[in-house]
Amino acid sequence: MPLPDDLSTDRGNLHLTFYSDSTRFSSTPQEAQRPQHQAFGSNTNPRSIVAFQPKFQPPHPSAFGDDRFSGPSSRSSVDLDPNPFVDASEKSPAITYATALASHRDEDAPVIIQQQHAGSQEQSRPLPNLAPQRQQQLVHDPEKDRTKDELLKDAFENAHSASRPRLGVRDRLAHFTWAWYTLTMATGGLSLLIAAQPHQFPGLPQIGLAVYIVNIMLFALITSALVGRFFLVAGSFSRSITHPREGFFFPTFFLSVATLITSTQRYGVDGIGSSPSHGPGPLWAMQAAFWAYVVVTTVLAIGQYSFVFAAHSFELHTMMPTWILPIFPIMLSGTVASVVAPSQPPEQAVSIIIAGLTCQGLGVAVAMMMYSHMVGRLMKSGLPNREHRPGLFMCVGPPAFTALAFIGLSEGLPASFDADMDGLLDASIIQTMAVIGAGFLWSLSFWWFAIVALAVLQSPPKYFHLGWWASVFPNTGFILATIALGRAFQNDVVLWFATAMSVLLLLVYSFVLFHHVRAVMVQDIMYPGRDEDVEDH
């Protein structure tokens, strides 16, 4: 990527920090263009990872002999995209990903030059205080300054250059992350959506059954690949679940399990596309699977958030919808209960419904708290980069799946639920309240869906990320909730709207799947610096 003579903008100055195996260098952009043996030293490993990172520190008041810069207004900072990885080829380093947004600082604040050698403490040396007129000479003319979007565009184009070296299977497997389970989440959701279609045609149930079987195979393949990664790369398991970005995708494994449980109920027990199996064995197996899922996801919801609160510190402007994922599995317990309970004996059905309602309430309550952070982040920092906007569809999921669970749980109550005949807990009254609550939640889900769809259409992503699958699974819940409301209101318009949305979702699924396969082939994913095992927002 060609670097300008000066990366200064009217909002502040950028500072480059280069890392090698032995030394950390802080230099100007001009030094970044020096030959490799000059810029990085003769002992630098040409295959080392190099960081490209903007940095600026506010000066200490003592550097000026007064307190002009001691107030809050003097503190300048740089919000940077912390995925600063560069592939250093044998001839010259190639910047693969580098973005920075320099914030405004006072004109006469000095520049801080930093240099750190291996094993030494970081030292900062302020330049002499320059007059504002001299400071202006260090800044490009605004017409010649490169904008953040231009830098980001060049960075991504270099990151996906066709000249990158090809890696072997073993090296690429080291970057096989938990986020791959988003594929099975989406595929499992598609099989459920086919089973719930209000307008069926001959052969559609069998297509859904085939999708269910394919999803089982995909789940087995992904699990095998992850196990292979953990065996081949020592310590990768613990790093994956504690990583500040990849760790949030750990719950996608359990979300995939939830789709497998519900799909098994539909296609295996209820017999959609095949013969039903309502014997004691299958019913007991589904009951055991539900309770095991509730226990494990409860531990996950408590344990992972406890770890995040203790081990990580995130800024509001870095908030992403993946922060909701640890509560997502336990929230789907309500959806799983709404599918499993109707076929169970009355006593077991009531216990499953109560547990499902409790878990669903916990999940949607935590999601609502996360929504406040998400809206605050959008109001303060704006929409995420175009490459991450499809991930915002995760916000569609919590209210949609809760609306679906409300209706399903109320319909799963046995007719004899009001044993005292006092009308306080009459099943029909509960069903009416569930439909009203589901309508309220559906509107919130629709609001998120419309906002995210406009944001993605306004600036579509160019390079594939596994986060693209967020445009499928949460929207599956939205369509399923629409179908449930249409049936509750017995409204054909709503049902046909859901059918049209189902067709659109199938097209989106096919589009994302195509780009997923292509990304694997051209090394856009499963490659150093391009997966969820590095931070990039």
C-alpha positions as CSV (number, residue, x, y, z in Angstrom):
1,M,0.0,0.0,0.0
2,P,1.6,3.3,-1.0
3,L,1.9,5.6,2.1
4,P,1.6,9.3,1.9
5,D,4.5,11.6,3.0
6,D,2.5,12.4,6.1
7,L,-0.5,10.7,7.6
8,S,-1.6,13.8,9.4
9,T,-5.1,15.0,9.1
10,D,-7.1,18.0,10.2
11,R,-8.2,15.9,13.2
12,G,-4.7,14.9,14.5
13,N,-1.4,13.2,13.6
14,L,-0.9,9.5,13.2
15,H,2.0,7.7,14.7
16,L,3.3,4.4,13.4
17,T,4.6,1.6,15.6
18,F,6.3,-1.4,14.0
19,Y,6.9,-4.7,15.8
20,S,9.4,-7.3,14.9
21,D,10.6,-10.4,16.7
22,S,13.2,-8.6,18.6
23,T,12.5,-4.9,18.6
24,R,9.5,-2.5,18.6
25,F,10.1,0.6,16.5
26,S,8.1,3.8,16.6
27,S,8.7,5.9,13.5
28,T,7.2,8.3,11.0
29,P,5.4,7.2,7.9
30,Q,8.5,8.1,5.9
31,E,10.5,5.4,7.8
32,A,7.8,2.9,7.0
33,Q,8.8,3.1,3.4
34,R,12.4,2.4,3.9
35,P,13.8,-0.9,2.7
36,Q,13.2,-3.8,5.1
37,H,16.8,-4.2,6.2
38,Q,16.8,-0.5,7.1
39,A,13.4,-0.2,8.7
40,F,13.4,-3.4,10.7
41,G,17.0,-4.3,11.3
42,S,19.2,-7.0,9.8
43,N,18.2,-9.6,12.5
44,T,14.5,-9.3,11.8
45,N,12.7,-12.5,10.9
46,P,11.2,-11.8,7.4
47,R,8.1,-13.9,8.4
48,S,7.5,-11.9,11.6
49,I,4.2,-10.2,12.2
50,V,4.4,-6.5,12.0
51,A,1.9,-4.1,13.6
52,F,0.7,-0.9,12.0
53,Q,-0.8,1.2,14.7
54,P,-1.5,4.9,15.3
55,K,-0.5,6.2,18.6
56,F,-0.6,9.6,20.3
57,Q,-0.2,10.4,24.0
58,P,-1.2,13.7,25.7
59,P,1.8,15.7,27.1
60,H,2.4,16.0,30.7
61,P,1.8,19.6,32.0
62,S,5.4,19.7,33.4
63,A,6.7,19.7,29.9
64,F,5.5,23.2,29.4
65,G,6.1,24.6,32.9
66,D,2.4,25.5,33.3
67,D,-1.0,23.9,33.6
68,R,-2.3,24.8,30.1
69,F,-2.8,21.2,29.3
70,S,-3.8,19.8,32.7
71,G,-7.6,20.1,32.1
72,P,-9.7,17.4,30.4
73,S,-9.7,19.3,27.1
74,S,-6.0,18.7,26.7
75,R,-6.3,14.9,26.7
76,S,-6.0,13.7,23.1
77,S,-6.5,10.1,22.1
78,V,-6.7,7.9,19.0
79,D,-9.5,5.4,18.5
80,L,-7.8,2.6,16.5
81,D,-8.9,-0.6,14.9
82,P,-6.9,-3.2,16.9
83,N,-6.3,-5.7,14.1
84,P,-2.9,-4.3,13.1
85,F,-1.5,-7.4,11.5
86,V,0.8,-7.3,8.5
87,D,2.3,-10.2,6.7
88,A,6.0,-9.7,6.1
89,S,7.0,-11.5,3.0
90,E,10.6,-12.4,2.3
91,K,11.2,-9.3,0.3
92,S,9.1,-6.5,1.8
93,P,6.3,-6.2,4.4
94,A,2.8,-6.0,3.0
95,I,0.3,-4.2,5.1
96,T,-2.7,-6.4,5.3
97,Y,-5.0,-4.5,7.6
98,A,-4.5,-1.1,9.1
99,T,-7.1,1.5,10.1
100,A,-6.9,4.5,12.3
101,L,-9.0,7.4,13.3
102,A,-7.1,10.3,14.9
103,S,-9.1,12.5,17.3
104,H,-8.7,16.3,17.5
105,R,-5.9,17.7,19.6
106,D,-4.6,21.1,20.5
107,E,-2.5,22.7,17.8
108,D,0.4,23.5,20.0
109,A,0.5,20.2,21.8
110,P,3.9,18.5,21.1
111,V,4.2,15.2,19.4
112,I,5.4,12.3,21.5
113,I,8.0,10.0,20.0
114,Q,8.1,6.5,21.6
115,Q,10.6,3.7,21.3
116,Q,10.7,0.4,23.1
117,H,13.3,-2.4,22.9
118,A,12.6,-6.0,24.0
119,G,12.7,-6.3,27.7
120,S,12.8,-2.6,28.4
121,Q,10.3,-0.2,29.7
122,E,8.6,2.2,27.3
123,Q,10.1,5.6,27.2
124,S,8.5,8.8,25.9
125,R,10.4,11.8,24.7
126,P,8.4,15.0,23.9
127,L,9.6,17.2,21.1
128,P,10.3,20.8,22.0
129,N,7.3,22.9,22.2
130,L,6.6,24.4,18.8
131,A,4.8,27.6,18.0
132,P,1.4,27.2,16.4
133,Q,2.8,28.5,13.1
134,R,5.5,25.8,13.1
135,Q,2.9,23.2,14.0
136,Q,0.9,24.1,11.0
137,Q,3.8,23.2,8.8
138,L,3.7,19.6,10.0
139,V,0.1,19.2,8.8
140,H,-0.8,18.5,5.2
141,D,-3.1,20.8,3.3
142,P,-6.6,19.4,4.0
143,E,-7.1,18.8,0.2
144,K,-4.1,16.5,0.2
145,D,-4.9,14.6,3.4
146,R,-6.1,11.1,3.0
147,T,-9.4,10.3,4.7
148,K,-10.0,7.4,7.0
149,D,-12.2,5.8,4.4
150,E,-9.4,6.0,1.8
151,L,-6.9,4.4,4.2
152,L,-9.4,1.7,5.1
153,K,-10.1,1.0,1.4
154,D,-6.4,0.6,0.6
155,A,-5.8,-1.5,3.7
156,F,-8.6,-4.0,2.8
157,E,-7.4,-4.2,-0.8
158,N,-3.9,-5.1,0.3
159,A,-5.3,-7.5,2.9
160,H,-7.0,-9.5,0.1
161,S,-4.3,-9.2,-2.5
162,A,-4.0,-12.2,-4.8
163,S,-0.2,-12.2,-4.4
164,R,-0.4,-13.5,-0.8
165,P,1.4,-16.8,-0.3
166,R,-0.8,-19.9,-0.1
167,L,-0.7,-21.8,3.2
168,G,-1.1,-25.5,3.8
169,V,-4.0,-27.2,5.5
170,R,-2.3,-27.4,8.9
171,D,-1.4,-23.7,8.9
172,R,-4.9,-22.7,7.9
173,L,-6.5,-25.0,10.4
174,A,-4.8,-23.0,13.1
175,H,-7.3,-20.2,12.3
176,F,-10.4,-22.3,12.3
177,T,-12.5,-20.5,14.9
178,W,-15.7,-21.1,16.9
179,A,-17.5,-18.6,14.5
180,W,-17.8,-21.5,12.0
181,Y,-20.8,-22.7,14.0
182,T,-22.7,-19.8,12.6
183,L,-23.0,-21.9,9.5
184,T,-24.8,-24.7,11.3
185,M,-26.9,-22.2,13.2
186,A,-28.1,-20.8,9.9
187,T,-28.6,-24.2,8.3
188,G,-30.5,-25.6,11.3
189,G,-32.7,-22.5,11.3
190,L,-33.4,-23.0,7.6
191,S,-34.6,-26.6,8.3
192,L,-36.9,-25.3,11.1
193,L,-38.2,-22.6,8.8
194,I,-39.1,-25.1,6.1
195,A,-40.9,-27.3,8.6
196,A,-43.0,-24.3,9.8
197,Q,-44.0,-22.9,6.3
198,P,-47.7,-22.0,6.2
199,H,-47.9,-22.8,2.5
200,Q,-46.5,-26.2,1.8
201,F,-46.1,-28.1,-1.5
202,P,-45.4,-31.8,-2.2
203,G,-41.8,-32.6,-1.4
204,L,-41.1,-29.6,0.8
205,P,-41.1,-31.6,4.0
206,Q,-38.6,-34.0,2.5
207,I,-36.4,-31.0,1.5
208,G,-36.5,-29.9,5.1
209,L,-35.5,-33.3,6.2
210,A,-32.5,-33.3,3.8
211,V,-31.4,-29.9,5.1
212,Y,-31.6,-31.3,8.6
213,I,-29.4,-34.3,7.7
214,V,-26.9,-32.0,6.0
215,N,-26.8,-29.8,9.1
216,I,-25.9,-32.8,11.2
217,M,-23.0,-33.6,8.8
218,L,-21.8,-30.0,8.9
219,F,-21.9,-29.9,12.6
220,A,-19.8,-33.1,12.8
221,L,-17.3,-31.7,10.3
222,I,-16.9,-28.4,12.1
223,T,-16.5,-30.0,15.4
224,S,-13.8,-32.4,14.0
225,A,-12.0,-29.4,12.5
226,L,-12.0,-27.5,15.8
227,V,-10.8,-30.6,17.7
228,G,-8.0,-30.9,15.1
229,R,-7.0,-27.3,15.7
230,F,-6.9,-27.7,19.4
231,F,-4.7,-30.8,19.1
232,L,-2.3,-29.4,16.5
233,V,-1.9,-26.0,18.1
234,A,-1.0,-26.2,21.8
235,G,-2.9,-23.9,24.1
236,S,-5.3,-22.8,21.3
237,F,-8.4,-24.0,23.2
238,S,-7.9,-21.9,26.2
239,R,-6.9,-18.9,24.1
240,S,-10.0,-19.3,21.9
241,I,-12.5,-19.2,24.7
242,T,-10.7,-16.3,26.5
243,H,-9.9,-14.2,23.5
244,P,-11.7,-10.8,23.6
245,R,-13.2,-11.4,20.1
246,E,-13.3,-15.2,19.4
247,G,-14.4,-16.0,22.9
248,F,-17.8,-14.3,22.2
249,F,-18.4,-16.9,19.4
250,F,-18.0,-19.8,21.8
251,P,-21.8,-19.8,22.5
252,T,-22.5,-20.4,18.8
253,F,-21.6,-24.1,19.5
254,F,-24.6,-24.3,21.9
255,L,-26.8,-22.3,19.6
256,S,-26.1,-25.0,17.0
257,V,-27.0,-27.7,19.5
258,A,-30.3,-25.9,20.1
259,T,-31.1,-26.0,16.4
260,L,-30.3,-29.7,16.4
261,I,-32.6,-30.4,19.3
262,T,-35.5,-28.6,17.8
263,S,-34.9,-30.0,14.3
264,T,-34.8,-33.5,15.8
265,Q,-38.1,-32.9,17.5
266,R,-39.7,-31.7,14.3
267,Y,-38.2,-34.3,11.8
268,G,-37.5,-37.2,14.2
269,V,-40.3,-37.2,16.8
270,D,-43.1,-35.3,15.1
271,G,-42.3,-37.0,11.8
272,I,-42.2,-34.1,9.4
273,G,-41.1,-35.6,6.1
274,S,-41.0,-39.1,7.7
275,S,-42.9,-41.3,10.2
276,P,-43.5,-39.9,13.7
277,S,-41.9,-41.5,16.7
278,H,-44.0,-40.8,19.8
279,G,-42.8,-43.8,21.8
280,P,-41.4,-43.5,25.3
281,G,-37.8,-43.7,24.2
282,P,-37.8,-40.7,21.8
283,L,-39.9,-38.6,24.3
284,W,-37.5,-39.4,27.1
285,A,-34.5,-38.6,25.0
286,M,-35.9,-35.2,24.0
287,Q,-36.7,-34.4,27.6
288,A,-33.2,-35.3,28.8
289,A,-31.7,-33.3,26.0
290,F,-33.7,-30.2,27.0
291,W,-32.8,-30.4,30.7
292,A,-29.1,-31.0,29.9
293,Y,-29.2,-28.0,27.5
294,V,-30.7,-25.8,30.2
295,V,-28.1,-26.7,32.8
296,V,-25.1,-26.2,30.5
297,T,-26.4,-22.9,29.1
298,T,-27.1,-21.6,32.5
299,V,-23.5,-22.3,33.5
300,L,-22.3,-20.6,30.3
301,A,-24.4,-17.5,30.8
302,I,-23.1,-17.0,34.3
303,G,-19.5,-18.2,33.8
304,Q,-18.7,-16.4,30.5
305,Y,-20.0,-13.1,31.6
306,S,-18.3,-13.4,34.9
307,F,-15.0,-14.0,33.1
308,V,-15.6,-11.1,30.7
309,F,-16.3,-8.7,33.6
310,A,-13.2,-9.8,35.4
311,A,-10.7,-10.2,32.5
312,H,-11.6,-7.7,29.8
313,S,-12.2,-4.0,29.6
314,F,-14.1,-2.7,26.6
315,E,-14.9,0.8,25.5
316,L,-18.4,1.8,24.5
317,H,-17.3,2.6,20.9
318,T,-16.1,-1.0,20.5
319,M,-19.5,-2.5,21.4
320,M,-20.6,-5.1,18.9
321,P,-23.7,-7.4,18.9
322,T,-21.5,-10.4,19.7
323,W,-21.6,-9.2,23.3
324,I,-25.1,-10.6,23.4
325,L,-24.1,-14.1,22.3
326,P,-23.3,-15.6,25.8
327,I,-26.9,-15.0,26.9
328,F,-28.3,-16.3,23.6
329,P,-28.2,-20.0,24.3
330,I,-30.1,-19.9,27.5
331,M,-32.6,-17.5,25.9
332,L,-33.3,-20.2,23.2
333,S,-34.2,-22.6,26.0
334,G,-37.7,-21.1,25.8
335,T,-37.8,-21.7,22.0
336,V,-36.6,-25.3,22.5
337,A,-39.2,-25.8,25.3
338,S,-42.0,-24.5,23.0
339,V,-41.1,-27.2,20.4
340,V,-40.4,-30.1,22.8
341,A,-43.3,-29.6,25.4
342,P,-46.4,-30.2,23.2
343,S,-45.5,-33.9,22.6
344,Q,-44.6,-34.6,26.3
345,P,-47.0,-36.0,29.0
346,P,-48.8,-33.1,30.8
347,E,-46.8,-33.1,34.0
348,Q,-43.4,-33.1,32.1
349,A,-44.8,-30.6,29.7
350,V,-45.7,-28.0,32.4
351,S,-42.2,-28.4,34.0
352,I,-40.5,-27.8,30.6
353,I,-42.7,-24.8,29.9
354,I,-42.0,-23.2,33.2
355,A,-38.2,-23.7,32.8
356,G,-38.4,-22.4,29.3
357,L,-40.3,-19.3,30.2
358,T,-37.8,-18.5,33.0
359,C,-34.8,-18.9,30.8
360,Q,-36.4,-16.9,28.0
361,G,-37.1,-14.1,30.4
362,L,-33.5,-14.1,31.7
363,G,-32.2,-14.0,28.1
364,V,-34.4,-11.2,26.8
365,A,-33.8,-9.1,29.9
366,V,-30.0,-9.3,29.6
367,A,-30.4,-8.6,25.8
368,M,-32.4,-5.5,26.6
369,M,-29.6,-4.2,28.8
370,M,-27.2,-4.9,26.0
371,Y,-29.4,-2.9,23.7
372,S,-28.9,0.2,25.7
373,H,-25.1,-0.1,25.1
374,M,-25.7,-0.9,21.5
375,V,-27.9,2.2,20.9
376,G,-25.4,4.3,22.9
377,R,-22.6,3.1,20.7
378,L,-24.5,3.9,17.5
379,M,-25.4,7.3,18.8
380,K,-21.9,8.2,19.9
381,S,-19.7,6.5,17.2
382,G,-22.1,5.8,14.4
383,L,-22.6,2.6,12.4
384,P,-19.8,0.1,12.4
385,N,-17.5,-0.4,9.4
386,R,-19.2,-1.8,6.4
387,E,-17.5,-5.2,6.9
388,H,-19.2,-5.6,10.2
389,R,-22.6,-4.3,9.6
390,P,-24.3,-7.7,8.8
391,G,-23.5,-8.6,12.4
392,L,-26.0,-6.0,13.6
393,F,-28.7,-8.5,12.5
394,M,-28.0,-10.2,15.8
395,C,-30.1,-7.5,17.4
396,V,-33.1,-8.9,15.6
397,G,-32.9,-12.2,17.3
398,P,-33.8,-11.7,21.0
399,P,-37.2,-10.1,20.6
400,A,-38.1,-12.3,17.7
401,F,-37.3,-15.6,19.4
402,T,-39.0,-14.4,22.6
403,A,-42.2,-13.6,20.6
404,L,-42.0,-17.1,19.1
405,A,-41.4,-18.7,22.5
406,F,-44.4,-16.8,24.1
407,I,-46.8,-18.2,21.5
408,G,-45.3,-21.7,21.4
409,L,-45.1,-22.0,25.2
410,S,-48.7,-20.9,25.7
411,E,-49.9,-23.3,23.0
412,G,-47.9,-26.1,24.6
413,L,-49.9,-25.9,27.9
414,P,-52.2,-28.9,28.4
415,A,-55.9,-28.3,28.2
416,S,-56.3,-29.3,31.8
417,F,-53.7,-26.8,33.1
418,D,-56.3,-24.8,35.1
419,A,-56.9,-27.6,37.6
420,D,-58.9,-25.5,40.1
421,M,-61.2,-24.0,37.5
422,D,-60.8,-20.6,39.0
423,G,-59.8,-18.9,35.8
424,L,-56.7,-17.3,37.2
425,L,-54.3,-19.4,35.2
426,D,-56.6,-20.5,32.4
427,A,-54.7,-21.7,29.4
428,S,-56.8,-19.6,27.0
429,I,-56.2,-16.4,28.9
430,I,-52.4,-17.2,28.9
431,Q,-52.5,-17.7,25.2
432,T,-54.2,-14.3,24.7
433,M,-51.6,-12.5,26.8
434,A,-48.8,-14.4,25.0
435,V,-50.1,-13.2,21.6
436,I,-50.3,-9.6,22.8
437,G,-46.8,-9.7,24.2
438,A,-45.5,-11.4,21.1
439,G,-46.9,-8.6,18.9
440,F,-45.1,-6.0,21.0
441,L,-41.8,-7.8,20.7
442,W,-42.2,-8.5,17.0
443,S,-42.4,-4.8,16.4
444,L,-39.1,-4.3,18.1
445,S,-37.6,-7.0,16.1
446,F,-38.9,-5.5,12.9
447,W,-37.5,-2.1,13.9
448,W,-34.0,-3.6,14.3
449,F,-34.4,-5.5,11.0
450,A,-35.3,-2.4,9.0
451,I,-32.5,-0.3,10.5
452,V,-29.8,-3.0,9.9
453,A,-31.1,-3.8,6.4
454,L,-30.8,-0.1,5.4
455,A,-27.4,0.2,6.9
456,V,-26.1,-2.9,5.0
457,L,-27.7,-1.7,1.7
458,Q,-26.2,1.7,2.2
459,S,-22.7,0.3,2.5
460,P,-22.5,-3.4,1.6
461,P,-19.5,-5.4,2.8
462,K,-16.9,-6.3,0.2
463,Y,-15.0,-9.1,1.9
464,F,-16.5,-12.2,3.5
465,H,-16.5,-12.7,7.2
466,L,-18.3,-15.4,9.1
467,G,-20.4,-12.7,10.7
468,W,-22.3,-12.6,7.4
469,W,-24.3,-15.6,8.7
470,A,-25.9,-13.2,11.2
471,S,-28.0,-12.1,8.3
472,V,-29.6,-15.6,8.3
473,F,-30.1,-17.1,11.8
474,P,-31.6,-14.1,13.7
475,N,-33.9,-13.3,10.7
476,T,-35.1,-16.9,10.8
477,G,-36.5,-16.2,14.2
478,F,-38.1,-13.1,12.9
479,I,-39.9,-15.0,10.1
480,L,-40.9,-17.8,12.5
481,A,-42.4,-15.3,14.9
482,T,-44.3,-13.7,11.9
483,I,-45.7,-17.1,11.0
484,A,-46.7,-17.8,14.6
485,L,-48.5,-14.4,14.8
486,G,-50.2,-14.9,11.4
487,R,-51.6,-18.3,12.6
488,A,-52.7,-16.8,15.9
489,F,-54.5,-14.0,14.2
490,Q,-55.6,-16.3,11.3
491,N,-54.4,-13.6,8.9
492,D,-53.5,-14.8,5.4
493,V,-51.8,-11.5,4.5
494,V,-49.3,-11.9,7.4
495,L,-48.8,-15.6,6.4
496,W,-48.1,-14.7,2.8
497,F,-45.7,-11.9,4.0
498,A,-43.9,-14.6,6.0
499,T,-43.7,-16.8,2.9
500,A,-42.2,-14.0,0.8
501,M,-39.7,-13.4,3.6
502,S,-38.8,-17.1,3.7
503,V,-38.0,-17.0,0.0
504,L,-35.9,-13.9,0.5
505,L,-34.1,-15.6,3.3
506,L,-33.3,-18.6,1.2
507,L,-31.7,-16.3,-1.4
508,V,-29.6,-14.7,1.3
509,Y,-28.6,-18.1,2.6
510,S,-27.5,-19.2,-0.8
511,F,-25.6,-15.9,-1.4
512,V,-23.7,-16.1,1.9
513,L,-23.0,-19.8,1.4
514,F,-21.5,-19.1,-2.0
515,H,-19.2,-16.4,-0.6
516,H,-18.3,-18.6,2.3
517,V,-17.1,-21.4,0.0
518,R,-15.3,-18.8,-2.2
519,A,-13.6,-17.2,0.8
520,V,-12.2,-20.6,1.9
521,M,-10.8,-21.2,-1.6
522,V,-9.2,-17.8,-2.1
523,Q,-7.9,-17.6,1.5
524,D,-10.0,-14.7,2.7
525,I,-10.7,-16.7,5.8
526,M,-8.7,-19.4,7.7
527,Y,-5.7,-17.2,7.1
528,P,-3.5,-15.1,9.5
529,G,-5.2,-11.9,10.5
530,R,-8.5,-12.6,8.7
531,D,-10.5,-14.5,11.3
532,E,-12.1,-14.0,14.7
533,D,-8.8,-15.0,16.5
534,V,-7.6,-11.4,16.0
535,E,-9.3,-8.1,17.1
536,D,-10.5,-5.8,14.3
537,H,-12.9,-3.4,15.9
